[in-house]
């Protein structure tokens, strides 16, 4: 069975292209959230839930407890995602 090529030339079928456009429109229409659950942050950032939990425990990512839920404020999530995990070696100059 031959796959239809959409007018955009990317190889999507008409149905796939329609779903893709709807998803983009839906994402654009969602208001910014003030806070995320650990699972939501993992999904949005492509990081794993265990990695996020580990960074909360180590203090790299701030979170708050509200009732039984742990939330990450949007500003804290953006700050966390903007930082780099790599350790930069300290260069010492010998005199």
N, C-alpha and C positions, 0 to 999 in steps of 0.2 A: 504494500500500500504506500503510495507516494505521499509525502508530507507537503502540505501547502506552504508556500513561501509568502509571508506577509509583504505588503508594499514597502515596509521599512528595510527589507533585505537582510534581516538578522536571523532568518530561519524559524521564526515563531509561527505557529499556526494562528489562524484568526482568533480562535478561542483563547490561546495562550496570551496573545497580544491584548485582548480585551481584559482578561484577568489582571495582567500586568498593569494596564492603565488604571483599572479600578483600584488596585492596591496602592499605586502612587497617589491617586486622588484621595484615598482614605487616609493615608499617612499625612498628607498635607493639611487635611481638615481636622486632625486631632490636635486639641490644644496642648501646649507644653504642660507636662506634669510637674508638680512641685517636688515630688519625691518618688523614689522607685523601690520596689521590693528587691531582694537579692536576685530572684529569678528574672525579674524584668530587666535589671541592669545586665545580667549575664546574656540575655537574649539580644538586647540592644547593642552590646559592646562586643559580642562574640567571645567574651572571656567565659571561663567555666565557673559554675557556682562554687566548687571547692576553692578555686583561686581567689574569688572575691571574699569568701569566708576567711581564708587564711590572711588576706590583707587587712580585713577588719580586725582580726585578733592581733596582728602585729602592729596595728596603729597606722598603717599606710592609707587606710580608707576609714573616714569617720562615718558612723552610723548612729541612729537613735532607736530606742525601743519605745514603741507606742502600744500599750496593752501587751498582746502576745506577739505582735509583729515587729520585725526589725526593718527600718526604712533607711534609705540613703537619700539625703537631700540632693536636689538637682545640682546645686553649686558644688557640693562635695564630690558628686559623681564626675562632674566636668573637670574639677581640679585633679582628681585621681587619674582620670583617663589621659590628662595632658602631661602627667609626669612619666618619666622613663624609669624602668626597673633596673637597667644596666648600671653596674657599679663602675665609676670612673676611677682608674688608678691615680693615686696622688703622686705627682712627680716631685722629687726632691732634687735640689741643685747642690752638688758638692762644691765647696769652696776650697 
